[in-house]
Structures are given as C-alpha cells and as structure tokens.
Amino acid sequence: MGDLKHLLESMRPIAAYDAKERITHLRLDRWIDYPRAARVLHLLDEMHETPQRNRMPCLLLHGDSGMGKSMIIAKFRRAHPAVYDRKTGIEHHSVIAMEMPASPSQRRFYAQLLQAINAPYRPSDRLEALEFTTIRLLTAMQPRMLFVDEIHNLLSGTPREQRAALNLLKSLSNKLNCCIVVSGTQDALVALQSDDQMVSRFRPFELARWHENDEFRGFVQAFEKTLPLRLKSSLGEQPMVQALLAASHGVTGSIAEVLAGAARAALRIGTERITVELIRAEAGLLTAAVA
C-alpha cells in the first residue's frame, strides 16, 4: 500500500480496509478545516465569550445553499454541548439552534424554539403563553448564543409578519442578553435590510463560492487527506482544480459530493486514486440526478 503519507494518520488504518468497507466509510460526513470556516469559528468563539452587556454582538452568516453554513454551526454546537445541573435540575444550553419556520409567524417561531430546547408546549396555547414560557425557560437556561438558520424564510411572510419576526429577534437578544447568529442564502440580506436597526446590529459574513486560488487548492488538498485511497490523487494540481470547479460551480457541498463519488468510483474500478475523468463522470451523474 505504500507509506500513505498523503493521508491523515487517522485515515491510514482505514486505507487497509477492503474496497466495500471504504466505500461505506466514504458515505459518512466529514469536517475539513479551511481558512474561511476557521475565521467564522473564531468569530463565533469571540462572540460566545463576550460578557453580557446592553447590546450583544450579532452576526449574519450568508451564502448560497450548500456553502457549508449549517456544518459550521453544527461544529460550533458540538464544541459547546448542554450541561446538566443536578442541583437545580436545569439543563443549561450555552448555544441553542433552531430554524426560522417556513411561514414566519410569531407562534411558529416560539414553537420552533421550544422544540429546539426539548420543552413541552401545547400548540393550542395563545401567543402570550408561548412567549412567557419561552422567555422563562431560556432565562433559566442562560444561553450565550442563539442560532436561527434559514433566516431567508422571512421573505415568505407578509410585510407585517416580517417586521414582527425581526422585532422578536431584537427582543430576544435584549431580554436574554445573548448573541444572535442568523444564517441563510443571499436572500437573507434582503430579509434584514427592511429594518435599519437589524442592518446596524448584525455584522454580515459571506461564505462566497470558491474560485481558483491558493485557498481552494489548500481546501481540496486537505479534503484528499480524508479520502482512504491508497494512491495520491494530487487534487491541488491545476487540471484537478479546474475540473472540480467546473463540476461543482464552486459550491462546497457539491465539491464534497463530487470528490466522495469519484473516490467511490476509484475503489470500484481499482485505480485507488481520483482522476479528472472520474471527476467529470461524477459531475455528469449528479447533473443527471438533479434533472
């Protein structure tokens, strides 16, 4: 098998598995460190450690679908798990994550938030009761950060519902003295721009599509280290980089799908390395699946 120096140490034992086992492994999610994600995580850490004050820092994380926003949030949440206090019987969540409901009414928002913290509620409760229950529970839990994904769903509501939802976010930040991070597609910018206070409060951070540069080469080279193939694919070389960008349109999720699919194909045919031809073939399969 060679020295397998092109792989992470943790991947080298997996490279000894047979092809079928490695194909199964390639279907697992994987985290790849890269500078933009590291910058977001560092920013989130700084926000998380901010002492309580009148105006807590807030963030708008935006980018096209598939750019890795949800994976970054999930990684940050794993680093800040809930802690159960045996004395009080309260589970303290320093980080809470939810999705903006597809129909952004206040009732649905509070219901979604209560579900996120596994709190019982009655769908028939009046809005005032849902609000009271949510604030009481969150005050006891003492969250330092609230994530609201799919914030672009605001645009599916009426102008009145949009204003009410934005006011609700501001109110939560003020009442709980916690940071709020909203994330979504590029439409998220439009969703927040209807309120000048939201624009001034939420710092925007864009996860833009990839282009051919050193950062992208570094990203795919790091990705290669997680693929249990016995031969080096040299994904950072220009023909590979250009084939990947053409196949994925620079979308992180599509890049991951193409590389994992090409790696599985390499195992099936026994080449043990990804080639430009395999990348193009996998891109064709993904396009056909979407069509």
TAGI-V83220 format. One record per run of one state. SS is the DSSP state (hx for helix, st for strand, lp for the rest). FROM is the first residue (numbers start at 1). TO is the last residue. If there is no record, write none. Layout:
{{SS;FROM;TO} {SS;FROM;TO}}
//
This chain:
{{lp;1;8} {hx;9;12} {lp;13;13} {hx;14;16} {lp;17;18} {hx;19;25} {lp;26;34} {hx;35;48} {lp;49;57} {st;58;62} {lp;63;68} {hx;69;78} {lp;79;82} {st;83;85} {lp;86;89} {st;90;92} {lp;93;94} {st;95;99} {lp;100;105} {hx;106;116} {lp;117;126} {hx;127;141} {lp;142;144} {st;145;149} {lp;150;150} {hx;151;156} {lp;157;158} {hx;159;176} {lp;177;178} {st;179;184} {lp;185;186} {hx;187;193} {lp;194;195} {hx;196;201} {st;202;206} {lp;207;213} {hx;214;224} {lp;225;237} {hx;238;248} {lp;249;251} {hx;252;269} {lp;270;275} {hx;276;290} {lp;291;291}}
//
